[in-house]
Amino acid sequence: MSNQSIQSSQYETAVSSYEESGNVQPFSTETTVGETVLQLENVSKSFGVEDAVSEFSLAVRDGEILTLLGPSGCGKTTMLRMVAGLEQPSGGEIRIGGELVADSEQHIPAEKRDIGLVFQDFALFPHLTVAENVAFGLNDWDDERTNARVDELLELVGLSAHRDKRPEALSGGQQQRVALARSLAPEPAVLLLDEPFSNLDVRLRVEMREEVRRILKATGVTAISVTHDQEEALSISDRVAIMNDGRLEQVGQPESVFENPESRFVASFLGRASFVPATVRGDIVDTDLGTLSVEQLNGPVDAYDGATIDILLRPDDLEAIPTNEATADGIITHRQYNGPNFVYRVELNNGATVRCLHNHVETFEHNQPVAVSITADHPLAWYPALEGK
């Protein structure tokens, strides 16, 4: 295994000082094409009596962009630090390119792992030019090869005209591209991106997601990103790995994870989830918002005939219809304007709350009575009703 990516003693010092500043955060991974590049097998990490990561297993394949997604405190950062070599696992194994780099007994340091790091604040060197920043980790390369690699990457990230500028002369998006080019320069086996868009404004964040994905796919690097931003994870990734309380909850393509969440936690975490009670009666399912066929659910419910289940409904699955109080299912209690659309919160007569997505020209007033209908044209996820409900 080469250590081209974090190989110079200078870079090791930079990583150490950045870690000591308290700003380092971690990432995790998964698979899609090609051979496995990163293998995590039952990886665990404990701090005293607290388990930060528990029996985490995941395989990330060559050329895949995988995002580790989850709420704050779920173990994302700890997982990334272990992959990066900044923490040693308490149990399990981490392999890069088939080589064991960490378990509870041995620990190959960060500078000797074939990985690249893109930090949350980019961590560019202010006294170096753009070209010098990109070339920083190539100390073992000769001048001709280094210059060719820098030229190649600056063209790839669209910064050839800025090669002699200092980082302070660049925009936030340009600085991010310099940081990405610098990490890609030594041709790492795995690139780790720590909340890569968090320091950008909202408009630029959306643009840079597309740009970063283009660059990563053009280089063919295996990349692991970590974020708590659902939209970011779903838009940039080949696969998403959702983490909760130190454990891996679900892994899959973004659309698969969003449309078919395997647990109530995943359903609640992704999008605006509402759980509507329903009673299974043979081939139909009765809800307070109408009757559905069991064929409209995403799995058999035979075992729950006569019992109550909860159906997952998101705003685009529901429609509010103006009506009078006598026929209303509930009233509008809040509306959120998003430009192209409104999301209305409806408090139902049974006390439950649902949200309905409407075109921006369809307006409802606060406390307006509405009927609510299920308009979903896709299979609906469902879960056993919680005990005590």
N, C-alpha and C positions, 0 to 999 in steps of 0.2 A: 504493500500500500504506500503510495506517495504521500508526502506531506506538503505538496506544493501550495496548498491553500492557506494554511496558517503556519508558515514555516520559518520566517525570520525571527531572530531574537527580539528585534524591535517590535514586531507585531505582537509577539507574546507579551512584551511589556505593556503595549497599548491595551491588550485584552485585560491584563491583570489590573491596570489602573482604572479601566472602565468598570470592571467588576467591583473594585473597592469603592467606587463612587456611588454604588447602590442602584445604578441605572440599568444593569443587565437584566433582561427577562428572557425566558425560554420558549421553545417550540417542540412540535411533534410531527408524526408522519403516517403515511399509508401507500397503497399500491395501485398501478394501472396498466403500464406496458413494460415489456422488457424484463430483464432479470432483477432480482431483489438487490438493491444497493444498501438499504438500511434495514436491519432486523432488530426489533425489540421483542424480547421474550420474557414474559412474566416480570417486567421491571418494576421494582418497588423502591420507595424512598421514605424513610422515617426520620423525623426530627424529635428525638426523645420518645415520648409515648404517642406522638401524633403521626399518622400516616398521611403523607402528602400525595403519594402515588401508590396505587395498589395493583399488583399483578397486571401490569399494562403490556399487552402484546400487540404488535403491529408490524407489517412489512411494507416498505416503501420501494417502489420499483423505479428502474432507470427511466428518466425523462418525465416523471410524474410531478405534478404540483399538488401537494396535499396540505390542507389547512387544518390545524388543530383548533377547534372552536369550543368555547365554553365560558361560563360566568367567571367573575373574579374569584380567586381562591380555589379554583377547581383542580389545580395542579399543573396547568399548562406551562408556567414558567419553570417549575421544578423539572418537568419532563424535558424541556428544551435545554436547560442547563446540563442535564445528564448527557444528552446527545452531544452537546458542544464540548463536553469535557470539563465543565466548570463545577460539577457536582459528581460524586461517586454514588452509584446505586447501592441500596442496602441489600438488594436481592435481584435475581434475574440477570440477563445478559444483554449487552448492546454490541452489535456487529456492524461494521461498515465495510462494504466490499467483501463480505465473507470473513473478515478478520475480527476477532474478539478485541474490542477496545475498552470494555469495562464490564466488571461484575463486582461482587462484594469483596473479592480478593485482590483484583488487579485493576489498574486505572492508567490508561495511556493519556497523557496530558493533551490539552486543546491544541497546542502548536504542532503536535505530531499526528493529528487526525486530519484526514483529507476532507476538510470541511471549510466552507466560507461563512462569514457572519455579516449580516446587514443589520446594524443596530437601529434602535428606535429613533435616535436623534442624529443618525447618519455617521457621527464620529469622524468627520473629515478633518484633515490636518490643515489648519488655517494658514500656515506658513508655506505650504506647498501649492503649486499650480494644479489645475485639473489633471493634466497629463502626469505630473509627479505623484499625485494621489493614486491614480489608477495603477501606476507602476510600482507602488510602494511594496507590495508583497512579492516582487519578482527579483529579489536581490541575487538569486543564484542563476539568473538567466543572463546571457550575453547581451550587449547593447542592441545588436541588430534584431535579435528575436524579441527583446523587450519593446523596442520601438514599433515593431510590426504588430505586436499584440495590443499595445496601447492604441495605435491607429485603428485597428480592427474594431475594438470595443467602443471607441469614441464615435466611430461612424455608426455602429449598431445602435447606440443610445442617442444619436443625433446631436452630439456635442463637439464635433470636429472643430467648429469655428471658435470654440471657447477653451481650447486646450491650454492656453497660456494665462487664463484668468485664475484668480484666487477664489476660494469657495464663497467669500462674502459678496462677491460680485454676481452670484448666481441666484436664481429664484429657488424656492423650496423644491419644486419639481425637478429642477436641474441638479440640485444638490443630491436628491435621492438617486438620480440616474448615475451620478458620479460614484456614489457609495455602492450602487449595484455593480457598476463596471469594475470597481476596485476589487470587490469580492469575487467576481467572475474571472478576473485576469489570470489567476494561477490554475484555472480549470479544475475546480474542486469536484469531488465525487458527489457531495451534498452541500446545498446552500440553505442556510437557516435565516429566516427573515422574522425579526422580532417587531410585531406591531408596525409594519413598514409604512403605513399611511397615517398614523395617529397624529403626526406633527404637521399635516397638511390641512388647508381649509377644505370645506365640503366639496366645492366645485372641482378643485384640483385633485382631490382624493379620487373622485370618480374617473377623471381622465387618466390618472396614473395607474389605476387598477388595470385598465386596458393596455397601457404602455408596458407595464412591468410583465404582464402575462405574455405579451408579444416578444419581449426581450428574452424571457426565460425559455419560451418555446423555440425561439431562433437558435439559442445556444444548446438546447437539449439537456440542460442541467436538471438534476433531480432537486426539487426545492420543497422545503417544509416551512410553512408560514404559521404563525400563531396570532390569533386575534379573538376579541370578544364581539366583533362587529359581524352580525349575520350577513348583511348585504355584501360586505367585502368577501367573506368566506365563500358565499354561494356564487359570486361572480367571477372569482379568479381561479378557482380550484378545479382540478380534475376529480378529486375526491375530498370529502369533508369527514373529519373524525371528531365526533362530539364527546366532550369529556365532562364528567360530573363527579364531584367529591372524590377525586383521585382515580377514578375508573373510566374506562372507555365505554360509552353507552351505545354508540352506533357509528358505523363507517359505511360510506357509500358515495355514489355520485350525488352532486348537490340536489338535483331534481328528485332522486329516489329518496334521499333522507328527508327532504321537505314534504313530499307527498305521502310518504309511507313511514312516518316515525314509529319506531318499534317500542317506544316506551312513552308513558305519560309525560315524563320529564322532557324528552326530546320534542314532543308535540307542543309543550308549553313554552319551551325555549325558542323554538323557531316560529317566527311570525306571531300574529295576534291570535291566540287559540281560545276558542270557547268550547266547553264540553256540555252538550245538550243531552239530558237523560232520555232514554228510549226504551220501550218494552218490546221484546221480540215475541211475535205471535205467528208461528209457522213461517209463511213466506213473506210476511210483512213486518215492518218495524214502526211502531207508533211513537210519535213525539208530539210535544205541545205545538210544534210548528208544522205539523202535517205528517202524512204517512209515506214511508219509503218502502221500496222493495228490498229484500235482503241482497238482491243482486247489485244494489247500489253501494254495498259495503265492500271493503277490501279484503275480506276473509270470511270463511264460514262461521255462522253463529248458531248452528244446530244445538250445540251443547248448552246454549243460553235460552232455549225456547221457554217462554213464560217468565223469564228473568229480566232485570234491568241492566242495560249497558249504557256507556257514555259515548256519544258520537262527536268526533272532532270537526268543528266548523270554523273556517276562517272568514274574514270579511268578504272575500270575493265569492264565497259559497252562499251568501245570503242577500236577500233583497227586502228593503223596507217599502211598504205601500201605504199611502195615506188612507186613513179610515176614521170612523167615529169611535167613541169610547166603548160603545156596546160590543163592537166586533174586533177591537184592538187586541193584539198580543202583548203590547207594552207601550212605553212612551220613550221619546228621544230624550236622553239625559246629557248628551255631550256631542259636539261635532269637531272634527279636526280637518282643517283645510290643507291639502297637500298640492295645490296648484291644479293638476289635471283631475283631481278627485277629492271627494269628502269621505272620511270614515266616521260613521255615526255610531255612537254607543246607545244601545237600546236596553232599558231595564224591562224584563218580561214580567208578566203578571205573577209568575211563580217565584219571582225573586232573583232568578238567574239573569246574567248579563251577556249579551252578544254584541258583535259589531258588524256593520253592513257597509260595503264599499259601493259608492255611487259616483257617477260622472259629475263633474263640477257644476253642471247646469241643473242638477236635481237637488234642490235645497229643502231642508226640513227645519222647523223651528224647535227651540227648546220646549220640552213637555208636550210636543205634538204626538197624538196617538197614532200608532202605525200597526199594521199587520206585517208579519215577517214570514217570508217563504224561503224554502231551501231550493236554490237554483243550481247547485253544483252539477257539473257535467263530467265528473271524474269519480272513481271509487273513493268512498269516505273511510278514513281510519276510525277505528272504534276500540274501546277498552272496557274491561269489566268495571262495573260501578264500584266506587270506593266503599269500603265497609263503613257502616254508620250513617250513610247518606239517606 
